[in-house]
Amino acid sequence: MVELAKKSRSEDGSVRFVWRLEGGHEVESVLFRTTPTSFIQPAAQCGERRLDLPSGAVVCISSQAGCNVGCRFCATGLQPMRKNLSAEEISAQVFAAAREEGISGGIRVVFAGMGEPMLNYEPVRDAALRLAGHDDIRNVAISTMGIVPAIRRLAAEAPTVDLYVSLHAATDPLRTTLVPLNRKYPIEAVLAAATEFATSTGRRVDISYLLLRGINDSAGDARELAALLDPDLFTVKVLLWNEVAGLPFERVPDEHAVLFADWLADQGQPAYVIPSKARDVDAGCGQMITTEPSATRLRRVTSEFPRIDLGPVSVREGTR
């Protein structure tokens, strides 16, 4: 169902897989491990307020070859969407990765690789339910940029699956610039659907917030974000941007990410920082791409964010 085309091991132990699909398209997934000390929590979150975060093996998988959502900070968004994966192709990534690394049991699965899972809804739902019912799988989470009708369907059709919502901004003007999909599904609509998911399933929703230096990383941004969220329903997962050649963004220092989480906690909003994994093999969050970037898409981003001097862009060696 999927054929291993390339395997790379990071210095941190994470493993990047490039899978070749029938028809020649390629997608990526990454296997990494977390421990209780992998995550950084604000000092204000101690005692009963401290989050109980999971540890163990995680497989981050793809649902599409490429992506048409066009998030400005993501390498996959530079690659036009070529194929919706079948449920079999999606779930096969997990079992093939586990087999390659000799892992059985306790695996967590995250739909946060290439593509927008909710724009390939039925195969993603079917794969998620199949994985969630497997003895070797501990839990399954689907990450989305906010496809509102699909979030509502997921709550009804797959209530055993966790939901991650990628927000990345606290105001519609900024989020629309970073995530053009916001024009169709603005923040208020996305959070309303996420609230319905949390209340109907009894599962907290993780709000993914990617820090971009000088764009969405101020104390004011943290206050505005906390004001949007119900701390009883949402947890903020603070992420650091992983460099993508040619994109005009800057990574914040690790200590600033911790400070941002502190600002959220000071507002009563649970938060934690998840350190980047597999950056040195270009398999970190937002780095996945398997074909040459679209020149048109790249120009669009650099015209909107002309922040740094850009060098030549080429696809990573060995991904074609």
N, C-alpha and C positions, 0 to 999 in steps of 0.2 A: 504493500500500500504506500509506504514511503521508503525511499532508498537513501542511505547515508552517502552524501557527496563530500562532506568535509567535517572534520572534528578538530576543535582547538581547545586547549586547556589553559585557563588563566592562572596567573600566579596566586590568586586567592582560592584556587581549587575549583572554581566554576568551569563548566564545560559548554562550549558553543557547538551546536549541531547545525549543519546545513543539510536539509532533506530535499531530495529530488522527487517530484511528483510525476505521475503519469502525464505525458504530454510535454515534459521537459521543464516545467516551472519549478522554481526553488523557493523554499521558505526556511526560516530559522526558528530554533528554539534554544533555550538555555537552561541548564540544570545547575542550581547552586544550593548552598546549605546555609541555614541560619542557626544561631545559638541564642540563649537568653541574653547574651551580651552584644549581639549584633545590632540591636536597636538602641537608639539613644532617646531617653525620655526626659522631659523637663524636671528640674529639681522640685517643682511644685507638685508633681505627681508622685507622691510617696504614700506609703501606707495603703489605705483602702482605695485611694485614687489611682494607684499605679496600675497600668494596663497589663493584662496577662497576654503576652504576645507569643505566638507559637514558634517552635524551633524544629529543625529537621530538613529533609530534602524538599526542594521546590522545583517544579518544572514549569517554566513559562513558555507557552505555546502560541502558535500563529493560527489565525482563522481565515486569512486571505493572503494571496500572493500579491503584495503591494497594497496601496490604500489610496482612496480618493477623498478622504476627509480633509487632508491638506493642512494639518497642524504645523505651524511655522517652525517649530523647534525640533521636529522629528525627521530622522533620515528616511523612514519608511514613507513618509508623506511626499518625498521627492521621487518616489517610484510609483508610476501609475498602477492601479489595481488590474491585475491580469486574470485572477481566478478566485472564485469562492471555493474554499475547501469543503469537501464532504465531511460528514460526521466521522466516517471511518478514517479519513486522512488526518483529521484533527486529533482524535483519540490515539491514533497510531504513534504520534509524536511522543506521547507520554510513555507508552510501553516500550518503544524502541530506545528512548533515552535511558530508561530504567534498566533495560537489558544490557545496554552498552556499559553502564557503570555498575552493574551487579547489585542494584538496589531493589528490595522488595519490602513493601509495607511502609505505612506512615508517610506516603508521598502527598504533598500539597500541590495542587494544580492551579495555575493562574492563566487565564486567557488575556494576556497582555503583551503578546508578541506582535507580529506583523498583522496589520488590518484592524478594522473596527468590528468586533464580534457581533454587535447588535445589527449590523447591516448584512449579516449572513445568519439571520436569527435561527431558523429552524435547524440547520445542521449544528450550530453551536449549542442550542438547547438540547438536542438529542445527544450530542457528544458529552455535554456536561452531566446530564442525567445518567448516562452510561458509566461515566467515570465515577460519579458520586456513589453509585451502587456497587462499585468494585471493592473487594476486600483490601487491596493494596493502597487504596486512595483514602487519605485522611480527610481532606476537604477540597472543595472546588470553588474558585472565585472567578467571576467575569468582570473585566474592566471595560468601561465604556466612556466615550466622550459625552454621552447624554442623549441617546436616541429614545425620546420619551415614550412613544407607544410600545417599544420593545421592553423597556424597563417595567412597564405595567404588565405586559404579558408574562415576563419572567417571574414576577411575584406570584402570579396565578398558576403558572405551568411548571416552575422549577423552584419551589420555595425552600428546598434544601441547599440551594447554591448561594454563596455570598456575592455581594455586589460591591464593586469599587467604581466610584464616579470621579472622572478626571476633570477638575474644575480649573485650576491654574490661574484664576483671577477672581476678584471679588466684585467687579463691576462689568456690566455688559459691554461698554465700549472697548475696554482692554481685552476682555475674553474674545470678542468678535475679531479683534486684530490677531490674536494668537491662535484662535480656534474658529475658523470661518463658519463652522456648523452652528455656532451660537446665534447666527441670524435666524435660523429656523427653530432652534430649541434654546431660548435664552435661559439665564441662570434661574430665574424664578420658576419656570416650567420644569427644568431639570431637577431642582431640589424638591419641588412638589411631588414629582414622581418617585424620587428617592425616599422621601418621607413616607409615602404610601407603601413602598416596598418594605421599609423598616418596620412600620406598624403592623402590616399584614403578616409578615413572616416572623417577626420577633428577632430579626437579625440586625445588628448595627451595620451601618454602611460606612465604608472607608471613603473619605474624600481625598483623592490624590492631588497634591499641590506641588508643582514643579517650580523651584525657585530659579529665576533668571535675574542676574545681577543688574540692578538699577531699573528693573522693569516692574517686578511684582514682589519685591523682597523687603519692603519697609515695615516699620512698626504700624504705620497707618493701614497698610495692606492687611496685616495680621488682625487689626481691630475690625476692619470691614468684613473680613472673612468670618471671624468669630460671631459677628452680629447676624450673619446669615444663617447660622447653624444651630440646631437644637443639640446641646451637649449630651442629652440622654439618648440620642439616636445616631449621632455621627462622631466619628473619630477622624482626625486629620493626619494623613500620612505625608510627611514632608519629604520631597525628593530633591536631589541635586542633579542639575543638568549634566549629561555626559556629552562630551564634545563630539560634534559632527563636522567634518571638514567642509568649509564653505559657508556654514550657517553663522550669522553675525550675532551670536549670543555669548555670554560669559558665565562660567560656573562661579557660584558664590563659594567662599571658604567654608569648610566643614563647620567651623565654630559659629558662622553666621546662621547656618541652618539650625543649629541648636538654639541660638538666640531667637530665631523666628518661632520655633516650637515653644520656647519660654514665654514669648509674648502671647501666644494663643492660650497657653495654660493659665497665664495671669488673668485672662478674660473668662476663665472657667471652661474653656474648650479643650477636651482631651486631644493630645497630639503626640506624635513620635517621629523621629528621623530614621529613615532607612538608608544606610550607607550604600553607595553604588557597588555593584558586583560586575566582574568580567569586563571592565572598561578596557583593559589592555589587549583583549581579543575582539574588541568592537562588538561586544554582545550585551553591553549595558542597556538600560531602559532608554529607548528612543534612538538607538544606534543601528537597528536592524535594517539592512538593505541588501538585495541580491542582484540588482541590475544597475546599469549606469543611471545616475540621477537625471531627471528631466531638466534640461537647460531652462525651459520656460518656468517651471516651478521654482527653480533656484533663483532666477532673476526676480520673481515675484517676492520672495522672502527678503532678498538683499535690498530691494527697493523700499520695502516697508520698514526695515530695520538696518539702515546704513551705519552700523556702529563701529565696525572694525575693518581693517584692511584684509581683503579676502584673497587667499591664494588659489591655485588651481585645484579643481575637484576631480577625483576619480574614484571609482568603486574599489573596495578593498580587494587585495590580491586573493585569488582562490575562491571567490564567491560566484563566479560565472559558470 
